[in-house]
């Protein structure tokens, strides 16, 4: 394995933290029946305002075959009847091609949008109130942009608006809900940071970085998140005052807000990239809390490794749970009827 890594890329002798590098601001280019899930969530406690024009996005397109394969998600388990398999195939195609490829182009054109997409997802989900079971990951953030915690998110929302129009025009099983659009956008932003890290570990060689991530990265860990396509959306704002201004909030306030939803210090630490545009500064603040500090160090150390497995897997787990707060998933969403031809 050491020989394979040596031939794949040249690791630097002193690797930097994920977010202290240009991961969130760099110009590096990259080549995608209903049931309640509340019980699953409970069990998982440990584990400028101008839009980017579509023509600009398509000009930036230069995605390689390797990148599209890395960006797409892993197939679901095969245990299903024929109708289920057809629905899964339709949803898989929708996610892998009709949606994720468009997001890939956005990441190429405007990598600076990554932290805004993460914050959109976080602020949408953390309107959830456990007592009244209201709010949550329902797309309401698009109606709440005037609130202090959402300042500066207009450009990202304008991009999503253009993207939604593009998807809805071409998707047979659409239109896509705002809630899915927002949270899959954050998923794409997470993948962007993971792949950027792999590229940096290969001395900036994009192709080798993509190969490294494809071989040792966490791409397959996204399969559970990908099954959650089908979130419902609301057209009304959620109650005000439930989301903190993360950059101004103290570690104790952040920890308490997450604790009210069943998230512990471990999840707060691993979601640090969602809490501000500069992950290094955010982690330095979080590390002043004795409960969060050991987890901050754990994930900093993990990001220095070749695969950064602990960091990526724990982030995917916490993020997947975050994006289902208050949700009931419609697993038939985006599937559609295919007329059959009878032959005699």
N, C-alpha and C positions, 0 to 999 in steps of 0.2 A: 504493500500500500504506500510505503514511503517513496518507493521508486516512481509509482504512478503520480503521486502529488508533485514530486520533483520535476517530472517531465511535463506536467500540466501547467504549472505556474511557479513563479519565484516569489516565495513569501518574504516579506520585509522582516528585518530582525526586530523591529519594534513596531508592533501593530497598534494603530490608534483606535480609540473608541468609535463605535458605529456613528454616533451622531456628532462627534467633534469633527468628523470629516464632512465633505460636501454632500453627505447623504440626503440632507433635507434642502440643500440650496445649490447643489452642483449643477453644472451644465452637461454632465455626462449623459449620453443618449442611450436609450434602451430599445432593443427590437420591440391571457384571459380567465286524498281524503284528509282532513285537518285533524291536528291533535295538539294539546297544550304541551309545552316543553318546560314548564315551571319546575317540575320534579327533577328533570335533568340538570337544570341550573343549580338547584339546591345541592345536588350531589357533587357538584364540581367545584366546591369552595376551595379546595387545595390544589387541585390539579392546575391695489388700485381697483376699481369695480368693473373695469371693462372686461368683456368676455374674450376668450380665445376663439378666433374664427375657425370654422371647420376647414376652410381652405388652408389655413396655417398648419392645422393638424395633419392634413393629408400631405402637405409639402414636406413635413418632417418625417413622414413614414419611410422607414428603411428596414423594417423588421426582418430578421433572418428566420429561417426555418427552425433553427435551434431555439431561438427565443420564444417563438410561438408555442413550441412543445413545452418549454419550461414554464411558461405563463399559464397554460391550460391546466385544469385540475385532473386528479386521478379518477378513474371510473368507480361507480358505486358497486356494491356487492351484487352478484347476479341472481340472488334469490328473489324471484318475482314471477308473476304470471305474465302472459303475453301483453296484456293491456298496460301493466306497470312498466314493462320494458320499453314499450313504445313511448310512454310518457317520459321515462328517464332519458331516452335518446333525444327526444325533442327538447327537454330542459337542458341536457348536456350541450346540445348544439347551440342553443340560445346563449348559454353562459360562455362557452368556449370561443365561439366565433362571432355571433351577432353582438356581443357585449364586450367581452374582454379585449378583443382586437382593437375596438374603438378606444378603450381606456389606455391601451398600450400606446396608441398614437398621442393621446393627451400627455402621457408621461414623457414622451419624447419632446413634445413641443414646449411644455411648461413644467419642468421638474420642481420648480419652486412652489407648486401647488400642493406638494406632498403633505406638509404639516397642516395645511388648511383642510385637506380632505380627511385627515385623521381627526382633527378637532370637530369637524362637522358631524362625524359619526359619534364621537364621544358625547357631544352636547345634545345630540338627538336622543341618544339612549338614556342619559342620566336625568332626563325629566321624569323618569319612572318613580312612582311613589308606592312602596311596598304595602303600606297600610290600606290605601284606597284602591290599589291595583290599577292606577291610571297613569297615563303618559308612557314613556319608553321609546323604543326604537321604531317609531311609526312615521317618520318623515316630517314631523311637525316643525323641525328646525328651519325649514324653508320659509315658514311664516313668522319666525322669531328673530330675524336678522337685526332688528333694531335694539335688541337687548345687549347690555354691556358685554356679556360673555361671548357674544357672537360677532363682535366688531371685527372688520377685516375679512369676513368670509364671503362677501358679495361676489368677488371674482370667481371663486370656486363654484358658487351656486350658479352663476351665469354659464359657466362651462358645463355644469351638469344639465342645465336647461337645454343647451344646444345638443348635448349628448342624448338626452331623453327623446328629443324630437327625431334625431337620427335613428335611434333604436326603434321607436314606435312606428316609424314609417316603413321599416323593413322587416320587422319581426312578425311572423305568423301567429305566434302565441301571445303577443303584446296586447296592450301597452304595459310597460314595466312600471311597477309602483315606485313612488319616490323613496319609500323606505328601503327597498332592495337597491335602488340606484345609489343611494348615499352610502350604504354599508358595504356594498361590493366595491364601490370606489375606494373606500378606506382599505379594503383587502388588497386591492391593486397597489395602493400606496405602500402598504407593508411589504409586499413582494418587491416593490421597487427598491426599498432600503436593503432588503436581504441580498438582492442581486448586486446592487452597488457595492456592498461589502465584499462579496465574492470577487468582483472585478478588481477592487483595490488590492485584495490579497494576491492577485495575479499580476501585480505591477501595472494595473491599468489596462491590461489586455482584455477587451470585451469578450471575445470569443472564448478564451480560456476561462474567464470568470463565469460565463454562462455554463460551460462544461463542468466547472467545479460545483456550481450550485445544483446543476442537474444530477450530478453524481452523489453529492453529500449533503445537499440542502434539504429543507423541510417541505418541499413541494407536495409530497404525498400526505402531509399532515393536514392539509387544507380540505380533505375530503368531507369531513363532518360539517365544516362551514358551508361547503358547496351544496349540501343537502338542504340547507335552510332557506333556499330560494322560495319565495312565496309569502313574504311578510305583508301584513295588511298596512294600509296607510290612512292617515287622517288629513282632513283639509283645515282643521282648526288648530290654533296654537295650544300647547300644553300650559298648565299654570306656571306663572312666573315665580322666580325665587328658588327653583330646585337645582339649578346649575351654578356652580361657582365660577368666578373669574380665576382660572387656574393659575395664571402667572402671579396674581396678587394673593391668592389663598396661602395660608400657612400649611406646613405638613400635617399638623394636627387636624385642621379643617378638612383637608383633602382626605385624610385617613378616615375621619368620621363619616364623610359623605359616602365613601365607598363601603364602609362598614354597614351603613344603614341598608345597603342592598346585598349584603352577604359577601362582599369582597374583602379580603384580608390584606395585610401589608405586602405580602408576596405579589398579589395582583397589582397593587398600586405601583410597586417598583417596576414591574415588567411593562406596564402601560405608560411609563414615563415619557415616551416619545409623543403621546397624545396630549400631554399636559402643558406644552409650550413649544415654541419654534426651535429652541436650542436645548437638546437633550442633555448636554453636559451641565448647563446651568440648572436645569430642572432636577437632575440627579444629585447635584451638590446640595440643593435645598432639601430634597427628600432625605438625604443621608444625615441630616441633623436630627432626624427622628430615630430613636434607638430601635424601634420595631422594624422600620423600613430599611435602615442602613445595611444590615447583613445581606438583604436581598439585592440592594443596589450593587454591592460589591460582587455578588454571585453573577449577576447578569453582565457587569462590566468584564469580569474574567471570562465569561462564556464568549463574549464577542471577540475576544482576542484569539480564540481557537480557530482552527480551519473551518469547522462546520458550524460553530456557534449554536449547537443543537439545543442546549438547555434554554437559551434565550428565545430562539425561534419557536420551539414547541410550546413553551409556557406562554409566550405572547399570543400565539394562535389560539390556544385554549382559552385564555382570558378574554381575548377579543371576540371569539365566537360566542361566548356566554354573554358578553356585553351587548352584542347586536341582537339578542333575543329577549331582552328585558321587556316585559309586558306583551310579548308576542304570542300569537297562535299561528303556526305555519300552515299555509295551504299548499300541500304537497302536489296538488294538481295544477298549480299556477303555471301558465305559459305552455301548457300542453294544449293540443287542439285536435279536433276530429279530422280523420283522414277518410274520405268517402271511398268505399270499396266498389269494385265492379263485379257484378255477378255474371258468371259465364255458364252457359248451358250447352 
